[in-house]
Every structure is written in structure tokens, then in C-alpha cells.
């Protein structure tokens, strides 16, 4: 499993959520 990839995905999802809120 790639922990680094998971971290990046979570960050991207967080940004997407923020953009969706605005």
C-alpha cells in the first residue's frame, strides 16, 4: 500500500470539498 498516495488523495479531497463549499 502507498501511504504517500493516500495522504495526497486526502489532501486533494479536502481541497475539493472546500471549493465545492464556496
C-alpha angles and dihedrals in degrees: 000000000000110000092181092056091049091053092050092049092051091051092049091049090051091052091047090052091050092050091047090054094054 
